[in-house]
Amino acid sequence: MTTPTGAGGSDSIAVIDYGMGNLHSVASALAHVAPRARVRITAERDEIAAADRIIFPGVGAIRDCMGEIRRLGFDTAVGDAVAAGKPILAICVGLQALMQHSEENGGVDCLGILPGRVRFFGRDLRAADGRHLKVPHMGWNQVEQTLDHPLWHGIAQHSRFYFVHSYYVEAGDASQVAGRCHYHCDFAAALARDNLFAVQFHPEKSHTAGLQLLQNFTTWQGQC
């Protein structure tokens, strides 16, 4: 494992490219918060293996995402990076892909790196006061930080982050829930285990709080 160089250092950060997600927004946000870091959007497993830090993003239908992840060998690449102790940040469908199973597309087996399932919010959702809730859950929502984690450093409790999703994570291990959000039901907005941190929201679209989380990631040693 390559030792991180610390704040403002020249770590290499691989943004995994399997054709799903606005990768350039993530890369631009990383370049903004860590201008000396070597950020590379890549579909090459060798580059992912050589990187100091890894971003595992994703947008779209889980069946298509999992098909490309497995076709390109990123299931092995991500699993190897987890085992090697490299800092990994998963975003949106990247989080969902880490789970055991998703209800989307009639049911899809995911990577099974984290315990839990991905559930559909449902149709005709109503808030407690009777208001209709749209699906997908799209826009800004508060996140309750439930673990004291280095990636929350400098981010106020109940800060707002930007979400776009119709499916949510039901964690299989409550001790791994690092952040919680509410939209019709409580769901895991962030999960953490060892060198892995995964979020349902989009930090690259979440202004000050999101940029702070990305900056924290660029100096994180991969420990809770």
Residue pairs with C-beta under 8 A, 6 or more apart in sequence:
1 84
1 85
1 86
2 11
2 52
2 86
4 11
4 52
4 53
4 87
4 219
4 220
4 221
4 222
5 11
5 52
6 219
7 218
7 219
8 34
8 36
9 36
9 37
9 219
10 36
10 37
10 38
11 34
11 37
11 38
11 52
11 53
11 218
12 37
12 38
12 39
12 40
12 50
12 51
12 52
12 53
13 30
13 34
13 37
13 38
13 39
13 40
13 51
13 52
13 53
13 54
13 55
13 218
14 40
14 42
14 47
14 48
14 50
14 51
14 53
14 54
14 55
15 23
15 26
15 27
15 30
15 39
15 40
15 41
15 42
15 55
15 57
16 42
16 43
16 48
16 54
16 55
16 56
16 57
16 74
16 77
16 78
16 94
17 23
17 41
17 42
17 43
18 43
18 58
18 65
18 68
18 69
18 72
18 74
19 68
20 57
20 58
20 59
20 60
20 64
20 65
20 68
20 93
21 57
21 58
21 59
21 60
21 91
21 92
21 93
21 94
22 57
22 59
22 204
23 41
23 57
24 41
25 204
25 205
26 55
26 57
26 91
26 204
27 39
27 41
28 204
29 203
29 204
29 210
29 211
29 214
30 37
30 39
30 55
30 214
30 218
31 37
31 39
32 211
33 211
33 214
33 215
33 218
34 214
34 215
34 218
37 218
40 47
40 51
42 48
43 72
45 72
45 73
45 74
45 76
45 77
48 54
48 74
48 77
48 81
49 77
49 80
49 81
51 86
52 86
52 87
53 86
53 87
53 88
53 89
53 217
53 218
53 220
54 78
54 81
54 86
54 87
54 88
54 89
55 88
55 89
55 90
55 91
55 94
56 78
56 88
56 89
56 90
56 91
56 94
56 97
56 98
56 198
57 90
57 91
57 92
57 93
57 94
58 65
58 90
58 91
58 92
58 93
58 94
58 95
58 96
58 97
59 92
59 93
59 164
60 93
61 104
61 105
62 93
62 96
62 97
62 102
62 104
62 105
62 108
62 110
62 118
62 167
63 104
63 105
63 108
65 93
65 97
66 97
66 108
66 109
66 110
66 111
68 74
69 75
69 78
69 97
69 111
75 111
78 88
78 98
78 111
78 113
79 111
79 113
81 88
82 88
82 113
82 194
82 195
82 196
85 194
85 195
85 222
86 195
86 222
87 195
87 197
87 217
87 220
87 221
87 222
88 195
88 196
88 197
88 222
89 151
89 197
89 198
89 199
89 214
89 217
90 97
90 98
90 196
90 197
90 198
90 199
91 198
91 199
91 202
91 203
91 204
92 164
92 165
92 199
92 200
92 201
92 202
94 198
95 169
95 191
95 198
95 199
95 200
96 102
96 110
96 118
96 167
96 169
96 200
97 110
97 111
98 110
98 111
98 113
98 114
98 191
98 196
98 198
99 110
99 111
99 112
99 113
99 114
99 115
99 116
99 117
99 118
99 169
100 109
100 110
100 112
100 114
100 115
100 116
100 117
100 172
101 107
101 108
101 109
101 110
101 117
101 118
102 108
102 110
102 117
102 118
102 167
103 117
103 118
103 119
103 120
103 167
104 118
104 120
104 166
104 167
110 118
113 196
114 171
114 172
114 173
114 176
114 191
114 193
114 196
114 198
115 171
115 172
115 173
115 176
116 169
116 170
116 171
116 172
116 173
116 188
116 191
117 169
117 170
117 172
118 167
118 168
118 169
118 170
119 167
119 168
119 169
119 170
120 166
120 167
121 133
121 135
121 136
121 137
121 166
121 167
121 168
121 183
121 184
121 185
122 135
122 184
123 135
124 132
125 132
125 133
125 134
125 135
125 184
126 132
126 133
126 184
127 133
127 184
133 183
133 184
135 166
136 164
136 165
136 166
137 163
137 164
137 165
137 166
137 168
137 183
138 163
138 164
139 162
139 163
140 160
140 161
140 162
140 163
141 160
141 161
141 163
141 181
141 182
141 183
141 201
142 158
142 159
142 160
142 181
142 182
143 158
143 159
143 160
143 161
143 179
143 180
143 181
143 189
143 190
143 201
144 157
144 158
144 179
144 180
144 181
144 189
145 152
145 155
145 157
145 178
145 179
146 177
146 178
146 179
146 180
147 177
147 178
147 179
147 192
147 224
149 178
149 192
149 197
149 224
150 216
150 220
150 221
150 223
150 224
151 178
151 190
151 192
151 197
151 213
151 216
151 217
151 220
152 178
152 179
152 213
152 216
153 212
153 216
154 212
154 216
155 209
155 212
155 213
155 216
156 209
159 209
160 206
160 209
161 189
161 199
161 201
161 202
161 203
161 206
161 209
161 210
162 201
162 202
162 205
162 206
162 210
163 181
163 183
163 189
163 200
163 201
163 202
164 202
165 200
168 183
168 185
168 187
168 188
168 200
169 187
169 188
169 191
169 200
170 187
170 188
171 177
171 188
171 191
176 191
176 192
176 193
177 188
177 190
177 191
178 190
178 191
178 192
178 197
179 188
179 189
179 190
179 199
180 186
180 187
180 188
180 189
181 187
181 189
181 200
181 201
187 200
188 200
189 199
189 200
189 201
190 197
190 198
190 199
190 200
191 197
191 198
192 198
192 224
193 224
194 222
194 223
194 224
195 222
195 223
197 217
197 220
199 213
201 210
202 210
203 209
203 210
203 211
203 213
203 214
204 210
204 214
206 213
